[in-house]
Amino acid sequence: MDNQFQTGSISQVQNFLNAKLNQWGFADETLHERLLLLTEEVGELIHACRKISGMNNDQAREITKQAGEEIADILNLVFAVGIKLDLNIENEFLKVIDKVDQRTYKRADVNIN
């Protein structure tokens, strides 16, 4: 598997979504509105994953969306928040990847009685 990132990919998505936000009439949303919507979508993903994983669910509540659709909604809103903050999301992403590449991770041994 190629471990290289194609630069420009995230910037293309960011530019595409920015144009879509304008087209859809969402360019005037505030930062707080976008964060509220992002939080709502994360909650919907949690509900979908609860159903998928077999956790107890409110039987009266119908969960109509699938996890993939919720993840796409979350990605759209993460980009929308980044756009509102005037961030270059690709640059931020690559900076974080560089930091994580320098770390060493190991799962902790946890014994809870």
GIUR-V768383 format. One record per run of one state. SS is the DSSP state (2 for helix, 1 for strand, 0 for the rest). FROM is the first residue (numbers start at 1). TO is the last residue. If there is no record, write none. Layout:
{{SS	FROM	TO} {SS	FROM	TO}}
This chain:
{{0	1	8} {2	9	24} {0	25	30} {2	31	53} {0	54	66} {2	67	84} {0	85	88} {2	89	101} {0	102	113}}
